[in-house]
Amino acid sequence: MPLALLALVALYQTLNTFVHLAVYDGLRDAFDLHGPVLGGIFLVLSFTYSSAIFFAFRFSNRLVSWYYRFAAYWLGLVMFLFAGSFLFFIVEEVLYFFNIYTPASAVGAICFGLFFLLYLYAYWNSGRHAVTTVKLALPGLPAEWKGRRGVFVSDIHLGDVRGERFAAKIADTIKNLHPDVVFIGGDLFDGEKCNPEDLPDPLQALHVPKGIYFVSGNHEYRLKSVGGAFRAIADLGIHRLHNEKVDLGGIDIVGVDYKDTHHRDDFERILRDVKIDPDRPTILLKHVPDHLDIAEKAGVNAGFFGHTHHGQIFPLQYLTRRAYKGFDYGFKSLGKMEVYTSSGVGTWGPPLRLGARAEIVLIEFQ
């Protein structure tokens, strides 16, 4: 294991252990829970998610899948309990300062109960999705495209937490929108070791007149067999765009690979090689909303992106907004280019969404 990765794992585990012990301290003080057994349980639980990732990268079976799912759910819950523990200690100090003596169990029940309810809401919210409509006006749009529909969906994250049933739910929504074309903006898979050919089958039932097009995301490259994932996508009749341009009835669709577009120079070279025609409407599909100025300068009219999840869990939205310079979510303009970054439809890590809704994007061509 590279030294940098080892250091990152050690840092994560240290922080996770601190969170678990803080939750234990809060529960102990609030509800008078004592004894080494409970503390030991929380210490062991602090290793569940890191160990689940370790096993999921190496094995694919029902036992590992259930363990990974438990670890993801628990990680989400303990994050909310940590917030409840923090609130409990703050309220206790404030009450003590004002000489107000309220039973710690009552304060604990309110603080922990509030964040447990928030956890349940975030879990429920992560399993539903909205349809966001974007009216896209492209210069030089062929007459045959006017009034037609497209769908952009990203960050489905099929794997141990979200499986075939979730894929079927997404496919049903897309089918009911009656699109002429579907774009998948990366992270179709969650990234742990899995059988990609078993997961996205419901997408095969979609009959889209102008086809389904896919660009890779970072999580595809976390798979042990990324080639197997790309073959599974091709077997479903989905066209993978790998740094290339296709003519879709008078609209040029440019799709770029996640791994090949980290650096500005590489992205600029790829767009130069695909030879964007300034006299034709061009749509860019890219997983990460970065280096947008390069795309605008190259003559791209509209770009669709994912990756950010719009933070997924509040208050991480503030971090994604800063990291992607305001292009972390929604429909915006950069010069002559229209930019839409989707919050995605799935989840990564804990299956939770708070302050960031899941969505499928309906594109109405005008």
C-alpha positions, 0 to 999 in steps of 0.5 A: 500500500502506498505511503500516502494512502496508508496515511490517509487510511490512518487519518480516517480511522483516527477521526472515526474512532474519535467520533465513536468514542465521543458518541459513547461518552455522550450516551454514557453521560446522558443515560448513565451507561457505564462499563467497558463492554459498551465502550468496547463495542463502540471501538469495534464499530469504529472499524466496520466501514474501513474493514467493509471497504477492505473486504468489498474490494477483494470479495463478492458474495452475499456475506460481504455485501450484507456486512458492507451495507450494515457498515454504510448504514451504521456510519451514517447513523453514528455521524448523526449521533455524533452531532447529537452528542455535541449538542448534548454537551453544549446544552448541558454547559449552557444549562449549568451556566444559567444554574438550570438543573434538568435531568441529563437523560431528558436533555440526552433524549431530546438531543439524540432523539432530534438527530436520530429523527434527522437520520431517518429523514435523510435515509428516507430522502435518499431513496426518492428522486425528483425530475428536474426539467431543463429547457436547453436552447442550442444555437443552430439546433436542427428542426428535427430536435425542436421539442424533443427530450433527453435525459441526463442521469449521473451517480447511480452508484450501483453496488452493495448498497443500491442494487438491481431494484434501485436500477429498476426504479431509475429505469421506470422513471426514465421510461415514463419521461419518453426521452429521445436520448439518454446520457449517463454522466458517470459513476453508474457503479459504486466502485467496490468489487461486484458483478457489474453484469448483474446490476444495471440489467433494468436499463436494458429494457429502455427503448430510446430512439437515439440511444443511451450514451455513457461517460466514465466517473471516478468510481468506475475506476475503483472497480477491480475489473474496470474492463468488465464494467465497460463490457457489461455496459456495452452488452446492454447496448449503451454506447461508451463515449471515450474521448470522442464525438458522435453526430446525433442527428445534427447535434455533436455529443462529445464524451470524455473519460474521467481518468484522462481529464484530470489535468487541464492540458490533457482535457484541452488536448482531447477537445482539440483532437475531437475537432469541435465544429463551431457551426454545429451545436455541441453538448459535452458529457463529463463527470466532474465540473472542472476546467469549464473555461477550456470547454467554453473556449473550445466552442462547447455550447452546453455541458452536463456534469455530475460527481458533486452530489450537491454535497449529499449531506448538509453542510457539505454543500458549502464545500462543494460550492467552494471546490467547484467555484459555484458550478457544483449544482444547477443550471448556470452559464459560463460565457457562451456555454450553458452548464448543468451539474446534477446532484445525482440520483444515488448515494456514496457511502451512507445512503443518506441525503440531507439538504440535497435532493436526488434527481433525474434531469429532463432536457427539453430541446428548444 
